[in-house]
Every structure is written in structure tokens, then in C-alpha cells.
Amino acid sequence: MNPKSKKTRKPPATKIRRLIAAFGDPSIDERHNAVAGLAACGEPAVAALIRFLAEAQDTDQRWYAAVTLSKIGGPAIIPVITAMKENTDKEFRRYAAAALGGMGSAAIEPLIDAMGSNDRVLRGVLSLALCRIGKPAVEPLTRRLADADDLIRSCATLTLWQMGETGLPSIVESLQDKE
């Protein structure tokens, strides 16, 4: 059989549940294997990981779920942001923001777009995710300093401000351009 003609099979839900349960295993090797296994599952594991992140009480287990979501990357960005809009739990949002911040450049535009929310706390955690991404977020945030949406402009400015030396030059340059 030609390997290129093989269909990729969706991992069974039981495998995903078993791997997520391993986040509580006393063996660090088992927990790391669970992260790798779930990351390899990709998009099919996202919803279960988000649910686990919302329900877990153990911070270590939440951390493993966040790391796994960040390793899955692109397919998890919009579902995680959507879940953050729906779930106002402070700890859930903190770990979800850490996951998004770990996704890097792919998460920047969706994070900035989501800052148009009326939820002040959500905007704050999205800003923290962008700060975690750091330098790659500066140029997209700088572009948004001229956004038609007042809220996005304000959030872009505040996020660049929070970035300190990384983001402040962009704010100063933007102000000089206006003069």
C-alpha cells in the first residue's frame, strides 16, 4: 500500500481521555509522553483539552493542558479565544492566555482582533498573551494604533506600553508621525 494514499485517522476519544488523565500521573515521563501524544493528535484533542483546562483544579495539570494547546498551535487559537470569552474563571483565562502566548506569531492577529471585546478582564489577559509573544507582536500592534475601532487602538497602545522597551518605541514613533 502506498503511504501517501493512507487516510489519516482521527484518534479515538478514549485515547485522548487516557492521555489527558496522564497529566495526573506521578511519573514526569508519562506526563511528557501525554503532552507529546496529545500534540500529535492535533485538532481532535483541542475541545477535550479546553474542557479539561476549565475543569481541572490542579495547577500542574492545567499547566500541562496549556502547554499541549500551545504545541497544537493554529487549530487551537480560535477555540481557546472563544472559550475565554465564554468562561470568566480567572484561573482558566490565565492558563488559556499562557497557551496562546506560547503559540507565537500565528496567534497575534486573532488575539488583537479579540481585544475588541467589551470584557475588560478578557482584554487584559489577551494583552498578557501578546506580551508573552513579545517582539513578533510589536509590528502588528503598531499597525493597529491606527485601527478604526477605538477599543482596538487603545488596547494596542496599552499592550505596547506593557511591553516596555520592546513596545514603547513604536508608540513614540506613532505619536511623532501624527505631529
Contacts in CASP RR format, 6 or more apart in sequence:
PFRMAT RR
TARGET T0000
AUTHOR 0000-0000-0000
METHOD contacts of the structure
MODEL  1
MNPKSKKTRKPPATKIRRLIAAFGDPSIDERHNAVAGLAACGEPAVAALI
RFLAEAQDTDQRWYAAVTLSKIGGPAIIPVITAMKENTDKEFRRYAAAAL
GGMGSAAIEPLIDAMGSNDRVLRGVLSLALCRIGKPAVEPLTRRLADADD
LIRSCATLTLWQMGETGLPSIVESLQDKE
10 44 0 8 1.000
11 41 0 8 1.000
11 44 0 8 1.000
11 45 0 8 1.000
13 48 0 8 1.000
15 41 0 8 1.000
16 38 0 8 1.000
16 41 0 8 1.000
16 44 0 8 1.000
16 45 0 8 1.000
16 48 0 8 1.000
17 48 0 8 1.000
19 34 0 8 1.000
19 37 0 8 1.000
19 38 0 8 1.000
19 41 0 8 1.000
19 45 0 8 1.000
20 34 0 8 1.000
20 38 0 8 1.000
20 48 0 8 1.000
20 49 0 8 1.000
20 52 0 8 1.000
20 65 0 8 1.000
22 30 0 8 1.000
22 31 0 8 1.000
22 33 0 8 1.000
22 34 0 8 1.000
23 31 0 8 1.000
23 34 0 8 1.000
23 52 0 8 1.000
23 56 0 8 1.000
23 60 0 8 1.000
23 61 0 8 1.000
23 64 0 8 1.000
23 65 0 8 1.000
24 31 0 8 1.000
24 58 0 8 1.000
24 60 0 8 1.000
24 61 0 8 1.000
25 31 0 8 1.000
25 34 0 8 1.000
31 64 0 8 1.000
34 64 0 8 1.000
34 68 0 8 1.000
35 64 0 8 1.000
35 67 0 8 1.000
35 68 0 8 1.000
35 71 0 8 1.000
38 45 0 8 1.000
38 49 0 8 1.000
38 68 0 8 1.000
38 72 0 8 1.000
39 45 0 8 1.000
39 68 0 8 1.000
39 71 0 8 1.000
39 72 0 8 1.000
42 72 0 8 1.000
42 75 0 8 1.000
43 72 0 8 1.000
43 75 0 8 1.000
43 76 0 8 1.000
45 68 0 8 1.000
45 72 0 8 1.000
46 69 0 8 1.000
46 72 0 8 1.000
46 75 0 8 1.000
46 76 0 8 1.000
46 79 0 8 1.000
46 80 0 8 1.000
47 79 0 8 1.000
49 65 0 8 1.000
49 68 0 8 1.000
49 69 0 8 1.000
49 72 0 8 1.000
49 76 0 8 1.000
50 69 0 8 1.000
50 76 0 8 1.000
50 79 0 8 1.000
50 80 0 8 1.000
50 83 0 8 1.000
50 96 0 8 1.000
52 61 0 8 1.000
52 65 0 8 1.000
53 62 0 8 1.000
53 65 0 8 1.000
53 66 0 8 1.000
53 69 0 8 1.000
53 83 0 8 1.000
53 92 0 8 1.000
53 95 0 8 1.000
53 96 0 8 1.000
53 99 0 8 1.000
54 83 0 8 1.000
54 87 0 8 1.000
54 89 0 8 1.000
54 92 0 8 1.000
56 62 0 8 1.000
56 65 0 8 1.000
59 91 0 8 1.000
62 91 0 8 1.000
62 95 0 8 1.000
63 95 0 8 1.000
63 98 0 8 1.000
65 95 0 8 1.000
65 99 0 8 1.000
66 95 0 8 1.000
66 96 0 8 1.000
66 98 0 8 1.000
66 99 0 8 1.000
67 99 0 8 1.000
69 76 0 8 1.000
69 80 0 8 1.000
69 96 0 8 1.000
69 99 0 8 1.000
69 103 0 8 1.000
70 76 0 8 1.000
70 98 0 8 1.000
70 99 0 8 1.000
70 100 0 8 1.000
70 101 0 8 1.000
70 102 0 8 1.000
70 103 0 8 1.000
73 103 0 8 1.000
73 106 0 8 1.000
73 107 0 8 1.000
74 103 0 8 1.000
74 106 0 8 1.000
74 107 0 8 1.000
76 99 0 8 1.000
76 103 0 8 1.000
77 100 0 8 1.000
77 103 0 8 1.000
77 106 0 8 1.000
77 107 0 8 1.000
77 110 0 8 1.000
78 110 0 8 1.000
80 96 0 8 1.000
80 99 0 8 1.000
80 100 0 8 1.000
81 100 0 8 1.000
81 110 0 8 1.000
81 111 0 8 1.000
81 114 0 8 1.000
81 126 0 8 1.000
83 92 0 8 1.000
83 96 0 8 1.000
84 92 0 8 1.000
84 93 0 8 1.000
84 96 0 8 1.000
84 97 0 8 1.000
84 114 0 8 1.000
84 122 0 8 1.000
84 125 0 8 1.000
84 126 0 8 1.000
85 114 0 8 1.000
85 117 0 8 1.000
85 119 0 8 1.000
85 122 0 8 1.000
87 93 0 8 1.000
88 119 0 8 1.000
88 121 0 8 1.000
88 122 0 8 1.000
90 121 0 8 1.000
93 121 0 8 1.000
93 122 0 8 1.000
93 125 0 8 1.000
94 125 0 8 1.000
96 125 0 8 1.000
97 125 0 8 1.000
97 126 0 8 1.000
97 128 0 8 1.000
97 129 0 8 1.000
97 132 0 8 1.000
98 129 0 8 1.000
98 132 0 8 1.000
100 107 0 8 1.000
100 111 0 8 1.000
100 126 0 8 1.000
100 129 0 8 1.000
101 107 0 8 1.000
101 111 0 8 1.000
101 129 0 8 1.000
101 130 0 8 1.000
101 132 0 8 1.000
101 133 0 8 1.000
102 129 0 8 1.000
102 132 0 8 1.000
102 133 0 8 1.000
103 133 0 8 1.000
104 133 0 8 1.000
104 136 0 8 1.000
105 133 0 8 1.000
105 136 0 8 1.000
107 129 0 8 1.000
107 133 0 8 1.000
108 130 0 8 1.000
108 133 0 8 1.000
108 136 0 8 1.000
108 137 0 8 1.000
108 140 0 8 1.000
109 140 0 8 1.000
111 126 0 8 1.000
111 129 0 8 1.000
111 130 0 8 1.000
111 133 0 8 1.000
111 137 0 8 1.000
112 126 0 8 1.000
112 130 0 8 1.000
112 140 0 8 1.000
112 141 0 8 1.000
112 144 0 8 1.000
112 152 0 8 1.000
112 155 0 8 1.000
112 156 0 8 1.000
113 152 0 8 1.000
114 122 0 8 1.000
114 126 0 8 1.000
115 123 0 8 1.000
115 126 0 8 1.000
115 127 0 8 1.000
115 151 0 8 1.000
115 152 0 8 1.000
115 155 0 8 1.000
115 156 0 8 1.000
115 159 0 8 1.000
116 123 0 8 1.000
116 149 0 8 1.000
116 151 0 8 1.000
116 152 0 8 1.000
116 155 0 8 1.000
117 123 0 8 1.000
123 151 0 8 1.000
123 155 0 8 1.000
126 155 0 8 1.000
127 155 0 8 1.000
127 158 0 8 1.000
127 159 0 8 1.000
127 162 0 8 1.000
128 162 0 8 1.000
130 137 0 8 1.000
130 141 0 8 1.000
130 159 0 8 1.000
131 137 0 8 1.000
131 159 0 8 1.000
131 162 0 8 1.000
131 163 0 8 1.000
134 163 0 8 1.000
134 166 0 8 1.000
135 166 0 8 1.000
137 159 0 8 1.000
137 163 0 8 1.000
138 160 0 8 1.000
138 163 0 8 1.000
138 166 0 8 1.000
138 167 0 8 1.000
138 170 0 8 1.000
139 170 0 8 1.000
141 156 0 8 1.000
141 159 0 8 1.000
141 160 0 8 1.000
141 167 0 8 1.000
141 170 0 8 1.000
142 156 0 8 1.000
142 160 0 8 1.000
142 170 0 8 1.000
142 173 0 8 1.000
142 174 0 8 1.000
144 152 0 8 1.000
144 153 0 8 1.000
144 156 0 8 1.000
145 153 0 8 1.000
145 156 0 8 1.000
145 157 0 8 1.000
145 160 0 8 1.000
145 170 0 8 1.000
145 171 0 8 1.000
145 174 0 8 1.000
146 153 0 8 1.000
146 174 0 8 1.000
147 153 0 8 1.000
147 156 0 8 1.000
157 171 0 8 1.000
160 167 0 8 1.000
160 168 0 8 1.000
160 170 0 8 1.000
160 171 0 8 1.000
161 167 0 8 1.000
161 168 0 8 1.000
161 171 0 8 1.000
END
